[in-house]
Amino acid sequence: MKLKTLALLVSCILLFGGSKACDTTAIAKTLWSLKYVDSQELTGEGPNNGHAIHCFDLDPNTYWHTQWQGAAPPYPHEIQIDLGGLYSVNGFSYLTRANTLNGRIKNFEFYLSTDGISWGQPQAAGILNYPNPTSNTQQTAKVFFGAVNARYVRLVGTSSVYGDVYVMLAEMGVYHDLSCGASGQTNQVITINPIPKQSTVSIPVPLIGTTSSGLPLTWSVVSGPATIFGNTLYISGTAGTVTVKATQAGNATWYPASATTSFDIINLANYYPTVNTKLTNNFALQMPQLYPYLLHASAGIEEPEFLSIASVKYTINGITTMAQYNNGDYQLWWTPPAYGHYLVSVTATATNGNTKTDTVSLNVTSTIATQDVQTLTDAIIDMGTIGSQWYYGTYTLPQSVGAYDTITAYLNVSCPSVPGLCDDWDRLAWVEFKAPDGKWMELIRYITPYGVPCNHVVDVTDYASLLQGNIELRMFIDTWGTGGWKMNLAFNYHAGPPQYLYSDVEELWHGTYSFGDPANLQPMDTVIVKPYQYIEKAKFRLVTTGHGWGDDNTSNAAEFYHAIHTLKINDADAFEQDLWTDCNPNPDGCLYQNGTWFYDRAGWCPGVIARPFSYDLTPYLAQAPFTFEYIFQTSYQDLCHPHNPLCVSGVTCPDCNDGYNPQYRIGGYLIRYSNVPVVLGSPAHATPQETDLGFSFTPTPPPAFST
C-alpha cells in the first residue's frame, strides 16, 4: 500500500475555515528558546550534532536528531519551545531533513500553553501530510487550526512514518493570526475510525468518529462512488477512491472543525490468482526406476481480505487430480506410468471464480549423469555503489528421485570492480533458498575474509529434497561501503544411488538469539518432534556463530568466548556442541588475509563457511513424540547487559547500554529420510518462536586478550 493511501486510511488532517480572511504569518524565531526536549544527540561539535536548537536556527541543513548513540529511545518524542512572547498561534510546520526518508514523524499531537505548565488537550492531532511522501528531498508538512493565545508550543510525535525510532526535524515553524486574533474558543480534534478497503459488493459501512469536544459529527462524501445517509455509508457498486468528511460546526466554546479520511473500493472480478509449479522445462525428471515424485506448486491472490485460493489441481496428459494443501504448499504424489514426455499443468481457482494455469513440458528419463549447475553469477553486493546488502535471483536445478548421492556447493568470493575492491572487514553473510512453502531456509552461513578473494566448498546433500526445479536464492552480506564482494555459486550433482530415496527438511530454529541476557538466559524455544511412520533415519543439522565482543560484553562474548552448549531430548542431555573453532590455519585455506583472521572464534573464522554440526537422531525416533531443547551454556551471564540490574555504567562496565551484547546467529534443521514416499513437509513440532534482534555486525578489531 502506498504511503499516501495508508495515511488517509489511518487518520485525518484538521482543516479550519472562517467567515472572513485572516492574516496568517510565520512567527519570527529571534526570541525562541528551547524549554524541553525528551531526547537529543549531543555528540559532535556545533552544527554536526543533533541538538534540539537546530530545529529553529534558520539553517535547513542542521536538524534536531533524537539520540542515536547507545540505546536509542523509542517513540513518543517531544519538543517544547518558548516563543518569547504571547501570540495568537494558529498553525505550525515541519521541515524534514534533506536526503533521507528516515526520522519523519507520522502521528502527532500539538499543544499550546501560556505558562509552559498547563497544556490541556491538544489543539491539533492526526497524521502529518508531506507533499511528496516517498521523496527523500526536504518536505514541509503544515497544519493550521483556530487561533489560540499561547507563548509555549509542544510538538509530540507518537509514531514514525517508516518505523524507525528517531525524529529528525530540520526547521519548525509556528504561525500566528495578526488580524483576526484569538476568539477565546478551543480547537476540536476529530478522530475518524479507519475505514478499511471495500469491494464493489460490500455491505453498508457504519461511520464512527469522535471529537475532543464531545459534540456530534455530520458526515458527507467529498468524492468517490458512495453515498451517506445519517452515519452509514453505502457503496455505489463501482471501483474508485472515496473521501469522506466529518464536520463539527462548533459553538461559543469550540472552533468549528472538519476532518477527512479516504479508502479504496475494488472490483473483485478484476483479480486473478497466481500459480507456479516447482517443475522446470530446463531439466528432465531423472529416476533410475519409475518412482513416485512429489509435485509442488505455490498459489496466491491479491486482496486476501476478500479473496483466497479455492482449489489447485494438476492435469497430467489430460488426467486431472486435486492437489493437497500442506503447510503452504500444494502437493501431489505422482508416479509416471512410463518414461517419456508429459504435459503437466497446475491450475489455481480463486474464490471469485477466476483461474490461472502454469504448464510445463516434462521429460521423464532413466538417463542419469553428473551435472554442474551455475546459479549466482558475478553477483555483486556493495553498499557504496549498488546500495544493497542483498542479492536475489531465480534459477533452475536438476529434479530427480534416486539419481544423486551427493550435492556439493562451490562458493567463489572475489573482489568486484567498485571503490575499495574487496571489503576490508570480516562480515557476517548467508545464502538462503525459498522452500516450496514460501519460507526462506539457510543453505550456507559465511563470514567474509579480510579484503581478499577466496574459494569454498560445502556438502549440501542434506537439502536434496528441496534443491530441485525452480528455486529462488538470496545472499546477504553485512557490508557497509568499505568495498564489496562478487559471488559465484555452483552446485555439483554427483550421479549415484543415494542411501535413501526420499528426504525432508524442517526448520526448527532460524534467527538471532541473545546469549547471557540476565532476563532471558535460555531464549531458545522447546520444540516437540512428532512421530512419523516409515522414517528410517533422522538427523539434526545445526549452524551456530557467535557475535559481539568488547569491554561491554563479559568475557568478550560471544565472538571470542569458548562456550559449550547442550542439546536435550526429553529433558536429558543428548548432545554437546563445542563452538570453539581453530582459525589458524584457516579451515577453508583462505590465505593472505589482513586483520585478525588468525584468532580463534565461536563457530566461525574470517573467510570460512561456518561448519554445520550434525547430530544423529535416529536412536531417538522410537521415543517420538519427544521434546527437543537447545540449552546455552548455563554458567554464562553478560554482566554488562542492560537487563542486569547491578550494572552501573562507568563503574562495573564502561557502558551498560551500548546495545551490542552477545548474540548467536542460529540455523537448525531437522532432516528425515525414508525409502517410501511418506507425506513429509508438515511441521513435526510446535511452532518455534524466532527471535531476530536486528543487530548490525560491525568490523572486528583485535580481541581484548592474546593467544
N, C-alpha and C positions, 0 to 999 in steps of 0.2 A: 504494500500500500504506500502511495506517495506521501511524503511528509505533510504537504499542504492538506490533502484529504484527511489524514489522520488528525491533524489539528482541528479541523472543522467538526469531525465526528466527536471528539472528546469533550470539547468545551466551547465557550462562547467568548466573543470580544464585545466589550461595552462600547456603545455608541450613544452620544448625547446630542441633543439639539435644543435650541431655544427659539423664542419668538422673534428675537432681534439679533443682529450681528454683534459680536463682541470682539475685542482686540486681544487675541492670544499671542503672547510674546515670551521668548525664552528668557529666563532669569539669568542675569549676569553672574558669573562664578567668582567674582573677585573677593567676596566676603564669605565664601563657603569654607566650611571646615569639617573634618571627619569627627563624628560623635562616637560611632561604634561600628565595628566590623567583626563578624564571628570568626573569620579566618583570612589570613593574607600571607603571601610568600615574601619573606624579608631577606632572603639570600640575594647576593649580588649588590651592586652599587647603583645608586641613583635610578635612572630610567630602566635599568636592567633587572630590577626586582619587580615583585608583584604587589607592591604596597597599594592599599586601597585609595590613597590620594591621587593615584594616576588616573582614576576614572573621572576626575574633574580638574585636570591640569591643562586642558585645552590642547593636548597633544594626542591625536588619534593613533599614534604609533606606540604609545605606552598604554598600560592597562592594569586594572586590578585583577589579580590572579589569586584565587584561594590556594592554600598551602598544597604544594606538590612534593616537597622533600619529606622523607619518612612516611609515616602513616597518614595519608591524605584524608581529611574528614569528609564524610558524605553530606549530601543534602539533608535538611534545608540550609541555605546560606543567606545571610542578610547583611545589609549595609544601612547605616543611619547617617544622615548628613544634616548639619546645621546650615541653613541658607543665609544666616547672618542678619535676618530681618523678617518681618511679618509680610506675607504675600497672599494674594487670592489664588492659590495653586489650583490649576485645572488640568494638569497632564504631566507626563514625563516621557522621555525617550531613552532607548538603549542601543548604543553603537557597539557592534561586535568587534572582536579582534580580527585583524586582517589575515588573510591567507590560511584560515582554518575554519572547520565546521564545529570544532570542539568548544566546550565552555559556554555554550549558549543556554540561557535559562529558557525553559519551556513554560511550566506553570508558575504563576507569580501572584503575590499579594502586595498591594501598595497602600501604605498607611500615612496619615498626616497627624501632626500634633503641634500645639502651640507652646508646650513646655518641655517636649522631649521625654516625658514620663508617661503621660496618659495618651494612648494611641487609639483606643476604641476599636471599632470594626474597620476592616479595610474599605477604602474609598474606591478601589478597583481591584478586580481579581479575574483570573482566567488564564488564557494562553497568549503569549507574545507572538504576534504575527510578523514574520520577517518578509520583506518584499520578494526575495528570491531565496527560499529556504534551503535549496540544495546547492547554492553557490557558496564558495569559501571566500568570496570578496566581502568587504565590510558591508554589513546590513544594519539599517536603522529601523527598529520597531518603535511605534508610537502608540500611546494610549491617552485618551482625553476623557474628562468627566466634568461634572459640575463644580464650579469654583468653591473652595473651602479655605478659610483663613488658616494659615499654618506657617510656622518657622522651621519645623523639622519634618523631614521626609524619611520614610523607611521602606526600602525595597526588600522583599523576601522572595527568594527563588526556592520553590518546593520540589522542582524536578528539572532534569536536563533534557534537551532535545535529543541527544544521541546517547543518553545513558551513562555519560561519564560523571565523575564526582566533583568536577571543577566548575567554577564560574570564572569567566574571562570577560571583563567589561571595559572597553576602551574609553568611552565617554558616556556619562549620564547627563541628560538634560532635564530640566524641570521648567514647566511653563506656568505663567500666571495670566490672569484676566485683568487688563488695565482699565477697560471701560465699564464693564458691567459689574464687576466685583462679586464678592460672595453674598449670596442671598440669605444665608443662615440655614439653608437646607443641607441635608446629608445625602450622600450618594448611595443609591441602592446597588447591590451586586446581585445580578441574576445568574443563577446556575441552572442549566438545562441538562437533564439526564441524557446521555448519549443515545442517539437513535441508530441502531445497527443497520448494516446494509439490508435492503429488502429486495424481493423479487417482484416481477410484474403481477404475480398471483398472490402476493402476501395479504394476510388479513389486516383489518384496520389497526393502526398503531396508536396507543394512548400517549399523549404528550404530557410529560411530567417536568416541572421546574419549580424552583423556589426563588424567593427574593430575601435579601437580608432584612427588609422592612416587614416581611410577613404579608404584604399586600398582594392581591390576586393578579394573575397574569392574563393577558389577552394574546391569542395565537393567530398567526396569519402565514400564508405561503408567499414568500418573496419571489420564488421562481421554481419551475420544475413541474413534472406531471403528478400532481397531488392536490387534494382539496382538504379543507379543515372545517369541521362542524364542532363547535364547542372546544373540547380538549382532545378531540380524536382526529387523526389524520387518515385519509383514505387514498390508497394508491389508484391512479387513473388507468393502469394497465399497460403503460409504455415505459421503456427504459429511459433513464436520464438521471440527473443530479437534482435533488430537491433541497432548497434552502428555506428553513422555517425561522420566523421571527417571533420572539416573545417580547411583549411590550407591557410596561407598567407606567401609568400616566402620572404617578407621583401625587403629592399633596403639599400642604404647607410645611410639612416636616421633611419630606423626601423629594429629591430631584426626580424628574421622570427618567426612565431607563429603558433600554431595549438591548436585546442580545440575539444573535443568530447561531444556528447550527445547521450543518448540511450532512446529507447522506446520499448514497447511490442506490438506484433501483436498476436491477439487471434482469435480462431476459434469459431464463434458464435454457431455452431451446437453442441458444447460440453456443452452448458449451459442449465440447466433445471430450471423451476420455483419451488418455494416452496409454499406450501399452507397448512394452518392449520385451522380446524374448532374449534370453541369455545365449541362445544358439547363434552361431555365426556362419556365414557363407564361406569364410576365408579358410576354414579348416574342415576336413572330413571328420565324422564321428568314428573314432578308431576303437575297435574292440576285437580281440582275437576270437571270441565267440559271441553269439548274439545274446548279450546280457541286458537286463533291464537298465534303463538310463533315466535319471531324474531330470525332467524338463523344468526350467524356471522361467517365470515371467513376472514383470512388475507392471502395475496398472494404477492409475490415479486420475483425478479430475479436479479442475479448479473449483473454487467456491464450495469447499467441503461442508460449510454450514448449511448448504442447501442440497448438495448432490453427493453421491457416493457411487462406488462400483457395485452393480447388482450381481454380475457374474462374469467369469472368464472361462472360455472354452478353447480347447485345442482341436484343430482339424488336421489330420494327417492322411494324405492321399484320399481325401473325401470322407474319412471316418471321423466323427466328432465325439469328443469326450469332455465332460466338465472338469475343470481344474479344481483342486483342493486348496483352500486358503490356509496357509500355515505360517504364522509368525511374520506377517508382512510380505509373504511370497506366495505366488500362485503356482502350484506344483502338479506334475503328472508323471507317474512312473510309466515309462513306455519301453516295451521290448520290440525292437524291429523284427518283423517276421522273416526278413531276408536281407542280405547285403544289397546295396544299390541306392538309387536316388529316391528321395521323398520330398514332397512339398508339405512343409509344416507351417500352419497358420495358427496364431493365437489371437482371439477376438475378445475385447472387453466391451461390456454393455453397461452403460450408466443408468441410474435411476430415472433419468429423463428420457430413456429410450435410445439415445444416440450411441453409436458403436464406433470402434476403431480396431483395425486389424494390422498385425505385423506378420509378414510372411518370409520364410527362409527356405531356400533350396538346399537340402542337406544330403550329403553322400555318406552312407554308412559303409565302412570298409574294414577288412581284416588286415590290411597292409599297415604295419607298424614300423616307424622309423624315428630315430633320434632327431630332435629338432632344436635349433637355436632360434629364439624369438626375441626381437628387439622391441622394447616399449619406450621408456623415456629416451629421447634422442636429443643431445645437446640442449637439455632443458636448463635454463638459467634462472637462478634466484639471486636477486641483488636489490637491496633496498635503495642504493644510491642512484641507480638509473631506471630500473623497472618499477621500484617502489612496492615490492611484494615479497613476503616471506614464504609464499605458497606457489606451487606449480601443479596444475591439474591436466590430466589427459585421459582420453578414451582409447582403448586398444583391444585387440583380439588375441586369444590364446588357444592352443590346441584343446580339443574336447575328446574325452575318451573314458572307457572303463577297462581296467586290467591291462593297459598298454605301457605305462611308465612306472619304473620302480623308484626313480629319484627325480626331483626338480631342484635345480641349483640356480641361485640368483647371483649375477655378476654386477656389482655396482662400481662404476668408474666415476671418480670425482676429480675434476680438473679445474684449471683457472680460466674464467671467462675473459673476454676482451672488454673489461669495464675498468674504470678507475680503481686502482688498488689491487687489481687482479684477484688472486685468492684472498679470502678473508684472513686477517691476521690471527683470529682467535678461534678457540675451540667452542663450537656452537652445537647445542642440542638440535637433533634432527630426527625425522622419521619418515618412512614410506608407509602409506596405508592404502588399502583397497576397499571398494564398496562391495559388501556381501549382497546376495540376492534379496535380503530383507531390507536393504537400504542403509544398513549400519556400516560405518567405517571401521575396519579392523586393522590393527597394526601388523605389518609384514616385517619391517626392518626398523630397529632402533639404531641410530647412528650418532656419533659425535665427530664433527669435522676436525681435521688436523689443523695445526698452527701454520697456515699460509702456504701449504704445499699440496700438489695433487697426489692422489693415492688410488689404489685398486683394491676391491674387497670381494670376498666370496662367502656365501652363506647358504646352507641347506634349508629349503623352504618346503620340503616334501610334506610336512605336516598340514599344509594348506591345499593339498592336491585336489580336494573335492570342490574348492572354490576358485582356484586358478585355472578357469576354463572359460572358453567362449568370450563373449563381450564382457569387458571389465573396465571399470574406472579406477585410475590410480591418482594419488596426490602425494606430494612431498612437501614437508615443512622444514625450514632451517631458520633458527632464531638469530638471523644475521641482522645487523643494524647499519650497514652502509660503509663499513671499513673493508671494501672489497666484496666479492660474491663467490658463487660456485656454479659450475656447469656439470650436470649429471647425465650419465647414460646408464640405463638399467636393462639388462638382458636376462633371459631365462633359458636354461638348457633342460629340455625334457628328454631324459635318457630312457630309451626303449628297453623294456624288460618287465617281466611279471611282478607286480607288487605283492607283498605278503598278504594284503587284504584288498578285495575289490572295491570296497566302499569305506569312506571315512566321512566324518562330520566334525565341524569346528564350532565351538560355542564360546562366546566371550563371557568370562566370569568377572574380571576387573580390567578397567582401562581408564586411566586418568592420572592426575597428580594428587598425591596424598601427603599430608603433613606428617613429620616424624618428630617425636618428642614434645608435641604440644601438651602442656600440663593439663589442659582442659579436655583433651581427647587423645590419650596415648595410643589407642588402638582404633584408628579411623576406618579400617577395612571391614566391610560388612561380612557377615557369615552367610554363605550360600548353602543350599541343600541340594545335593546331587541325587536325582531321582533314579529309580531302576529302569533299565531298558532290556527287553528281550533280545537275544541273538547278538549282543555285543560281546566280542571276543577279546578285545583289548581296549584299554583306555590309558591316556597319559595327560599330564598337565604341563603345558609349555609356559614358562614364566620369564619375563624380562623386567628387571628392576635396575634403575640407575639413580644414584643419589646426587642431589644438587643442593647448593647453599654451602657457605663456608664463612670463616672470618671470626673476629673477636666477639661479634654479637651472636654467634652460634656456639653453644657449648661444645667443646672438643672438636671444633672445626667441621661439624656435621652439616649436611650429610655427605658431601663430596669426599671429604678426607677422613671419614670416621669408619673404622673397621667394625661393621655391625654383622651380627649373626641372627637371622630371623628363623621362625618356625612355622611349618605348615601342620595344622592339626586336623585329624579326622575323628569325628565323634568325640571331640574334646581331648583326644590323646595325641601326643607328639607322633607325627608320621615321618616328616622330612625336615632337614635342616638346610638353610640357604646361607652360605658364607659368601657375602657380597664382595669381599676384597679381591681386587684384580691387580696383578703384576703388570706394570706398563713398560718396563724396561727389561728385556727388549719388547718393542711394540708387538702385540699379539697378531696384528694383521700385516706386519712388515712395512708399516708406513714410516719411512726413514726421512732423515734430514729435516725434521720439523724444527720450528722455532719454539719459544716459550717453555713451559714446564711440563712437556709431554711425558717426561720420564717418571713423574711422581705417581705412585700407586693410588688408586681411587676406588670408590664404591660402585662396582658393577660396570665400569667403563674406563676407557682410555681415549685421549685425543687421537683421531684418525683410526677409529675401530668401530666395527659393527658390534654392538653390545651382545655378549654371548647369552643365548637362552638357556635357562635351567630346565631340565626335563625330568619329570617325576612319574614313575610307573604307578598308575592307579589300578592296574588290573587285579592285584590281590584283594582290593577293597570292593570290587564290583558286587560280590556276594553280600556285602553289608548294606548295599543301597536299599532305601534312601539313607544317606549319611550327611552329617554336617561337615563343611569344609571351611577352615579358617586360616587366614594369613596373619600371623602374630609378629609384630615388630619387636625387636629386642626390648624386653621388658625393663631392663636396668637403665635405659637411656631416657633422660629428660633434658629438654633445652631450657636451661635456667634463665636465658636471656629472652625468652619468648614473652610477648606482651600479656599472655594468659597466665604467666607466673606472678602471683600477687606479691612475691617477695623481691621481684626485680626492681631495682632503682637505677635509673639512667645516671651515668657518671659515677656510680658507687659500686654496684655489683656487676654492672655491664656498661660499656660505653653508651649504648643506645638500646633501650628495651623495645623501641617501636620502629626499628629500622625497616621492618617489613620483609626482609629477605631471610626467612627462617628455614630450617632444614626441611627438605621435602623429597619424596620419591616419585619418579615417573614410572608407572607400572602398567604392564600389559600381560594379562593372564588368560590363557585359553585352554579349555577342556577339549580333547580330541578323542573321538571314539572310532573304533574300527570294527568292520564286520564283513563277512563274505556273502551275506544275503542283503537284499535291498530293503532294510528296515526303514521305517519312517523316522528319519532324523530331522534335525533342523528346528525342532521346537525346544523351548528352554527346559533344561534339566534341573533348574534351580530357582530359588526365589529371586525375584528381580533385584539385581545389585544396585547399590547406590554409588554412582560415580561422583567423585569429588574433584573438580578441576579448579585449582586455586588461581589459575590465570597468571602465574608468575612469568616474568621475563628473565631468561637466564643470561647473566652478564659474564663478560670475559673473566677467565680465571687467572689471577696473579699467583705468584709462588705461595704455597701454603704457609701457615704460621708455625711450621715445625720443619725439621730437617730429617732426611732419611739417610 
